[in-house]
Structures are given as structure tokens and as C-alpha cells.
């Protein structure tokens, strides 16, 4: 995901810079926190665009989640990665992002459990039996 890649790039830049290990660790901590704040803020703004709070959106996501952690409304076997239709399994990732942001803000155990189930579903319990794979490299490598 983009935030993970940003953290990796920042970590590599910090490793190449001059300075003590403590100052580099502090810089990485500061940058990581800023990235996390931006991530949560973006999820809150998206939820507000739907006239919901992030908590309400996470609650709706959890209510729609099935017992294996997947969402029945998404086609995990979809191989359409066109710009028009989009790739259906990416909606699962959007749900995971929203749950992660909500868990960061409130630390709710119900959200944490739903998040863990969603991650398990992505890699194991979805209808394809493995992590969904898009024919478009962007979904697999960037997103």
C-alpha cells in the first residue's frame, strides 16, 4: 500500500543520511506519525463525504462482513481491471483501510477482530483460495 511504500522510502533515505542512530530513529518516528495522521484524516474526510463519521462507516463495514471476514457483495474472482468498471476486490482493501483507520483512532476490540478477519479473508478464506490477483499491475504493486 502507498503508506507502507512511503515509510520504506523514508527509511531508506534516513539510513543514507548522516547523523546518529537516535536522531534517525526520531526522524523516522516523526515521519511515520505524520503519514499515519494523513492516512486517518483522508479516511475521515471520505467518510464525511458520505455523510458518515469514520466510526459509522466502520460499523457498516463490520455489519456487512460475513463470518469468514469477506464481503459477499464483492466478486473476489473478478479479473476486470479496466478503468470503467474497476477491479471488484479492491473494495475489500478500501474496507481494510477504513477499519485500520478506525482502530487507530478508537482502539475498539470489535474493529480489531473485524480487521484481522478481513486480512485472513484476503489471503486465505476468499473464494479464490489465495490473495486476489488483478491483471492490472497497479492493483498488485502500487495499491
SULKA-V792747 format. One record per helix or strand of 2 or more residues. SS is the DSSP state (H for helix, E for strand). FROM is the first residue (numbers start at 1). TO is the last residue. Records with the same first field share a line. If there is no record, write none. Layout:
BEGIN
SS: FROM-TO + FROM-TO
END
This chain:
BEGIN
H: 2-16 + 21-49 + 54-64 + 90-106 + 109-125 + 137-141
END
